Amino acid sequence: MRIQIVEDGVRLNSVQREFVERRLLFAFNRFEERIRWIVVSFADLNGPRGGIGLQCRLNVMVAGCRDLLVSAEGETLEVAAADCAARGSRNLARRLMRQRSGRRDGNAAVASVRGR
Protein backbone atom coordinates (compact mmCIF):
# COMPACT_ATOMS: atom_id res chain seq x y z
CA MET A 1 0.00 0.00 0.00
CA ARG A 2 1.53 3.27 -1.12
CA ILE A 3 0.65 6.56 0.54
CA GLN A 4 1.16 9.95 -1.10
CA ILE A 5 0.65 13.17 0.87
CA VAL A 6 -0.21 16.33 -1.08
CA GLU A 7 0.07 19.74 0.60
CA ASP A 8 -2.29 22.30 -0.94
CA GLY A 9 -1.45 25.52 0.86
CA VAL A 10 -0.75 23.66 4.13
CA ARG A 11 2.76 22.79 5.25
CA LEU A 12 3.22 19.56 7.22
CA ASN A 13 6.22 19.06 9.44
CA SER A 14 7.84 15.64 9.88
CA VAL A 15 5.82 14.85 13.04
CA GLN A 16 2.53 15.61 11.27
CA ARG A 17 3.55 13.54 8.22
CA GLU A 18 4.40 10.60 10.45
CA PHE A 19 1.07 10.95 12.30
CA VAL A 20 -0.90 10.96 9.04
CA GLU A 21 0.95 7.91 7.69
CA ARG A 22 0.50 5.98 10.96
CA ARG A 23 -3.19 6.86 11.12
CA LEU A 24 -3.80 5.72 7.54
CA LEU A 25 -1.86 2.50 8.04
CA PHE A 26 -3.85 1.76 11.19
CA ALA A 27 -7.20 2.49 9.50
CA PHE A 28 -6.55 0.61 6.25
CA ASN A 29 -4.19 -2.17 7.35
CA ARG A 30 -6.83 -4.90 7.10
CA PHE A 31 -7.47 -3.96 3.45
CA GLU A 32 -3.78 -3.78 2.54
CA GLU A 33 -3.94 -6.51 -0.13
CA ARG A 34 -6.82 -4.72 -1.92
CA ILE A 35 -5.49 -1.14 -1.80
CA ARG A 36 -3.11 -0.02 -4.52
CA TRP A 37 -2.58 3.59 -3.57
CA ILE A 38 -3.82 6.23 -1.11
CA VAL A 39 -3.54 9.91 -1.95
CA VAL A 40 -4.24 12.23 0.98
CA SER A 41 -4.37 15.98 0.47
CA PHE A 42 -4.77 18.86 2.89
CA ALA A 43 -6.15 22.31 2.15
CA ASP A 44 -6.65 25.41 4.29
CA LEU A 45 -10.15 26.61 3.48
CA ASN A 46 -10.13 29.83 5.53
CA GLY A 47 -6.57 30.99 5.02
CA PRO A 48 -5.37 33.46 7.66
CA ARG A 49 -8.89 33.95 9.11
CA GLY A 50 -8.56 30.80 11.22
CA GLY A 51 -11.41 28.66 12.49
CA ILE A 52 -12.46 25.23 11.33
CA GLY A 53 -10.87 25.44 7.96
CA LEU A 54 -8.50 22.53 7.44
CA GLN A 55 -9.78 19.96 5.00
CA CYS A 56 -8.43 16.45 4.52
CA ARG A 57 -9.33 14.54 1.34
CA LEU A 58 -8.62 10.87 0.69
CA ASN A 59 -8.57 9.12 -2.64
CA VAL A 60 -8.21 5.37 -2.07
CA MET A 61 -7.55 3.32 -5.19
CA VAL A 62 -8.89 -0.18 -4.61
CA ALA A 63 -8.38 -3.23 -6.83
CA GLY A 64 -11.63 -4.57 -8.22
CA CYS A 65 -13.89 -1.57 -7.55
CA ARG A 66 -14.04 2.15 -8.17
CA ASP A 67 -11.99 4.65 -6.18
CA LEU A 68 -13.17 5.71 -2.74
CA LEU A 69 -13.29 9.48 -2.14
CA VAL A 70 -13.70 10.83 1.40
CA SER A 71 -13.25 14.26 2.97
CA ALA A 72 -13.39 15.71 6.47
CA GLU A 73 -12.78 19.07 8.07
CA GLY A 74 -11.32 19.97 11.44
CA GLU A 75 -9.63 22.64 13.50
CA THR A 76 -6.29 20.88 13.37
CA LEU A 77 -4.63 18.78 10.75
CA GLU A 78 -4.53 15.79 13.08
CA VAL A 79 -8.29 15.91 13.80
CA ALA A 80 -9.16 16.19 10.10
CA ALA A 81 -6.79 13.33 9.16
CA ALA A 82 -8.05 11.01 11.90
CA ASP A 83 -11.70 11.67 11.03
CA CYS A 84 -11.08 11.18 7.32
CA ALA A 85 -9.17 7.92 7.90
CA ALA A 86 -11.96 6.55 10.11
CA ARG A 87 -14.66 7.50 7.59
CA GLY A 88 -12.68 6.00 4.73
CA SER A 89 -12.11 2.73 6.56
CA ARG A 90 -15.81 2.37 7.42
CA ASN A 91 -16.89 3.20 3.87
CA LEU A 92 -14.42 0.77 2.33
CA ALA A 93 -15.51 -2.02 4.68
CA ARG A 94 -19.15 -1.41 3.76
CA ARG A 95 -18.35 -1.30 0.04
CA LEU A 96 -16.39 -4.56 0.13
CA MET A 97 -19.13 -6.24 2.16
CA ARG A 98 -21.71 -5.21 -0.45
CA GLN A 99 -19.46 -6.46 -3.21
CA ARG A 100 -19.11 -9.88 -1.52
CA SER A 101 -22.88 -10.14 -1.11
CA GLY A 102 -23.43 -9.63 -4.83
CA ARG A 103 -24.44 -5.98 -4.87
CA ARG A 104 -22.32 -3.59 -6.88
CA ASP A 105 -21.70 -0.54 -4.68
CA GLY A 106 -25.44 0.01 -4.30
CA ASN A 107 -25.93 0.70 -8.02
CA ALA A 108 -27.72 -2.62 -8.71
CA ALA A 109 -30.86 -1.53 -6.83
CA VAL A 110 -31.07 1.75 -8.75
CA ALA A 111 -30.61 0.02 -12.11
CA SER A 112 -33.31 -2.55 -11.39
CA VAL A 113 -35.86 0.16 -10.48
CA ARG A 114 -35.11 2.22 -13.58
CA GLY A 115 -34.88 -0.71 -16.00
CA ARG A 116 -38.24 -2.37 -15.21
C-alpha positions in Angstrom: 0.0 0.0 0.0 1.5 3.3 -1.1 0.6 6.6 0.5 1.2 9.9 -1.1 0.7 13.2 0.9 -0.2 16.3 -1.1 0.1 19.7 0.6 -2.3 22.3 -0.9 -1.4 25.5 0.9 -0.7 23.7 4.1 2.8 22.8 5.3 3.2 19.6 7.2 6.2 19.1 9.4 7.8 15.6 9.9 5.8 14.9 13.0 2.5 15.6 11.3 3.5 13.5 8.2 4.4 10.6 10.5 1.1 11.0 12.3 -0.9 11.0 9.0 0.9 7.9 7.7 0.5 6.0 11.0 -3.2 6.9 11.1 -3.8 5.7 7.5 -1.9 2.5 8.0 -3.9 1.8 11.2 -7.2 2.5 9.5 -6.6 0.6 6.2 -4.2 -2.2 7.3 -6.8 -4.9 7.1 -7.5 -4.0 3.5 -3.8 -3.8 2.5 -3.9 -6.5 -0.1 -6.8 -4.7 -1.9 -5.5 -1.1 -1.8 -3.1 0.0 -4.5 -2.6 3.6 -3.6 -3.8 6.2 -1.1 -3.5 9.9 -2.0 -4.2 12.2 1.0 -4.4 16.0 0.5 -4.8 18.9 2.9 -6.1 22.3 2.2 -6.7 25.4 4.3 -10.2 26.6 3.5 -10.1 29.8 5.5 -6.6 31.0 5.0 -5.4 33.5 7.7 -8.9 34.0 9.1 -8.6 30.8 11.2 -11.4 28.7 12.5 -12.5 25.2 11.3 -10.9 25.4 8.0 -8.5 22.5 7.4 -9.8 20.0 5.0 -8.4 16.4 4.5 -9.3 14.5 1.3 -8.6 10.9 0.7 -8.6 9.1 -2.6 -8.2 5.4 -2.1 -7.6 3.3 -5.2 -8.9 -0.2 -4.6 -8.4 -3.2 -6.8 -11.6 -4.6 -8.2 -13.9 -1.6 -7.6 -14.0 2.1 -8.2 -12.0 4.7 -6.2 -13.2 5.7 -2.7 -13.3 9.5 -2.1 -13.7 10.8 1.4 -13.2 14.3 3.0 -13.4 15.7 6.5 -12.8 19.1 8.1 -11.3 20.0 11.4 -9.6 22.6 13.5 -6.3 20.9 13.4 -4.6 18.8 10.7 -4.5 15.8 13.1 -8.3 15.9 13.8 -9.2 16.2 10.1 -6.8 13.3 9.2 -8.1 11.0 11.9 -11.7 11.7 11.0 -11.1 11.2 7.3 -9.2 7.9 7.9 -12.0 6.6 10.1 -14.7 7.5 7.6 -12.7 6.0 4.7 -12.1 2.7 6.6 -15.8 2.4 7.4 -16.9 3.2 3.9 -14.4 0.8 2.3 -15.5 -2.0 4.7 -19.1 -1.4 3.8 -18.3 -1.3 0.0 -16.4 -4.6 0.1 -19.1 -6.2 2.2 -21.7 -5.2 -0.5 -19.5 -6.5 -3.2 -19.1 -9.9 -1.5 -22.9 -10.1 -1.1 -23.4 -9.6 -4.8 -24.4 -6.0 -4.9 -22.3 -3.6 -6.9 -21.7 -0.5 -4.7 -25.4 0.0 -4.3 -25.9 0.7 -8.0 -27.7 -2.6 -8.7 -30.9 -1.5 -6.8 -31.1 1.8 -8.7 -30.6 0.0 -12.1 -33.3 -2.5 -11.4 -35.9 0.2 -10.5 -35.1 2.2 -13.6 -34.9 -0.7 -16.0 -38.2 -2.4 -15.2 
